[in-house]
């Protein structure tokens, strides 16, 4: 419990990790470019630096016992060097290198026989466009940047050749369109001793305009066999990737009932925020238990939950104002988390709200009330 933990990134995920760490009086240091990041004021130590820069990451990690991440876009070479110096680095740099590149992710699924959709890799977006113009590929299809995508960025649906005009020319992949019935997620924790546990499956609803998760529901409305199968796949994937910490596995369930891995994240994840109030152990406490090689906590749900991401108003930029907060706090079972970001931008994640009830439908109604009544403006 005296180990010094270093986290690359100090955003809202880092903030919630630090809030969990206070319960165990842990020493948590964070590295980020801005001292205004949500977690900068609540960690043990904040270091201003660039988590994509080799020298900054190496210097940050040299006096730490454990180094982890709250964002994938970090300098992997520096993490490799720290691992070679005997530091515990989670997720392991070799695993992070696979996950950080969506093309390598897809190839890993094929190699280890995990279910995923059809895809093809391209060294540039222009080459993908040429293949479409030559009728070698049928539209519509999904374009994904191989690296750097997050929160709906780096993903686009191509319905006609004109849709390529707004896309950057970079290494990418195309995925065959799937007739999706549901999008679900399973979060898995695994510690250094290879003990692992899965959280119950949750169901996600995406905003069609932003491609961001808008609502999350727990429990999901999926049959028990599919839930069990998804948990087994997620646990086996964490084992094959040799994950220590948290792995979030997002799945598509097709119209014909096929379960397919969409992509994964090797860190605490937006699809697990509800666990702070809704589960016996939160994903943030579980993450800390995992990287410290402590016994993993009980993951069972305590109540039904509906979570909504609180996004910046699409027409506002500037200092943040929360309008309608009092009405939302008056809702039964409401737990509102504001991340402390000083500036709002269109569709920027500014917080989340979890609504609890014994009845999921009532929790959903209250989550929709929050959506309709809480405005994040400037």
Secondary structure, DSSP 4 states (H G I P E B T S, - for coil): ---EEEEE--SHHHHHHHHHHHHTT-EEEEEES-TTSTTTTTSSEEEE--TT-HHHHHHHHTT-SEEEESSS-S-HHHHHHHHHTT-EESS-HHHHHHHHSHHHHHHHHHHTT--B--EEEESSHHHHHHHHHTTSSPSSEEEEESSS--TTTTEEEESSGGGGGGS--SSEEEEE---EEEEEEEEEEE-TT--EEEPPPEEEEE-TTT-SEEEEEES-S--HHHHHHHHHHHHHHHHHTT--EEEEEEEEEETT--EEEEEEESS--GGGTTHHHHBSS-HHHHHHHHHTTPPPPP--BSSEEEEEEEE--TT--EE-EEESHHHHHTSTTEEEEE---SEE-TT-EEEEEEEEESSHHHHHHHHHHHHHH-EEE-
